[in-house]
Amino acid sequence: MSSLRVTTLRGRSGNESPSLPDGAVVTGVTTSTSFSGDLTGNVTGNATGLSGTPDITVNNVVAGVVTATTFVGVPAGFTELDAALFN
């Protein structure tokens, strides 16, 4: 098996990305502006800027203290919720 070791890989004009028609296998850290294909392994980071379909649903959030500025379905003027509302 052959091996090719390089410090920098550039496209033909020098300021563009190289063409890899069969794709690339990367071990380590990579930064990409787009992604195509199946993703395997562990993904880390954050999920900011997500949009589109499917929608994202978050279930079972555990919190110590929750402060709300708007209550949906509670009559105007109420500042406390009656425990009976949570049946």
C-alpha positions as CSV (number, residue, x, y, z in Angstrom):
1,M,0.0,0.0,0.0
2,S,1.2,3.5,-0.8
3,S,1.1,6.5,1.3
4,L,1.2,10.2,0.4
5,R,2.3,12.7,3.1
6,V,1.7,16.4,2.4
7,T,1.6,19.5,4.5
8,T,-0.8,21.5,2.3
9,L,-3.3,20.3,-0.3
10,R,-4.7,22.9,-2.7
11,G,-6.6,23.0,-5.9
12,R,-4.9,23.6,-9.3
13,S,-5.1,27.4,-9.2
14,G,-3.7,27.5,-5.6
15,N,-6.6,29.4,-4.0
16,E,-9.4,26.9,-4.4
17,S,-10.3,23.6,-2.8
18,P,-8.9,20.4,-4.4
19,S,-11.3,18.1,-6.2
20,L,-11.7,14.7,-4.5
21,P,-14.1,12.8,-6.8
22,D,-14.2,9.7,-4.6
23,G,-14.6,11.7,-1.4
24,A,-12.3,11.9,1.6
25,V,-11.9,10.0,4.8
26,V,-10.9,12.3,7.6
27,T,-9.6,11.3,11.0
28,G,-9.4,14.1,13.6
29,V,-11.0,17.5,13.3
30,T,-12.6,18.9,10.2
31,T,-14.4,22.2,9.5
32,S,-16.9,22.1,6.7
33,T,-19.4,24.5,5.1
34,S,-21.6,21.7,3.7
35,F,-22.0,18.0,4.2
36,S,-23.3,15.2,2.0
37,G,-23.7,11.6,2.9
38,D,-24.2,9.4,5.9
39,L,-22.7,10.5,9.2
40,T,-21.2,7.9,11.6
41,G,-19.4,8.1,14.9
42,N,-19.9,10.7,17.7
43,V,-20.9,14.3,16.9
44,T,-20.0,17.1,19.2
45,G,-20.7,20.8,19.2
46,N,-23.9,22.8,19.3
47,A,-27.1,22.9,17.2
48,T,-27.4,26.7,16.6
49,G,-28.9,27.9,13.3
50,L,-31.0,24.8,12.6
51,S,-34.1,25.2,10.4
52,G,-36.3,23.2,8.1
53,T,-37.9,19.9,8.3
54,P,-38.2,17.8,10.4
55,D,-39.1,20.1,13.3
56,I,-37.1,19.7,16.5
57,T,-38.9,18.5,19.6
58,V,-37.4,18.6,23.1
59,N,-38.9,16.3,25.8
60,N,-38.3,15.8,29.5
61,V,-36.4,19.0,30.4
62,V,-35.3,18.9,34.0
63,A,-34.8,22.3,35.6
64,G,-34.3,23.7,39.1
65,V,-35.9,27.1,38.8
66,V,-38.0,28.3,35.9
67,T,-38.8,32.0,35.4
68,A,-41.5,32.8,32.8
69,T,-42.6,36.1,31.5
70,T,-45.5,34.8,29.5
71,F,-48.1,32.2,30.4
72,V,-50.1,30.6,27.6
73,G,-53.6,29.6,28.6
74,V,-53.7,31.5,31.9
75,P,-56.1,34.4,32.3
76,A,-54.7,37.9,32.1
77,G,-53.9,39.3,35.5
78,F,-52.9,36.0,37.2
79,T,-49.5,36.1,38.7
80,E,-49.6,32.7,40.4
81,L,-50.9,29.4,39.0
82,D,-53.3,27.2,41.0
83,A,-52.0,23.7,41.5
84,A,-55.4,22.4,40.3
85,L,-54.5,23.6,36.8
86,F,-51.9,20.9,36.6
87,N,-54.0,17.7,36.8
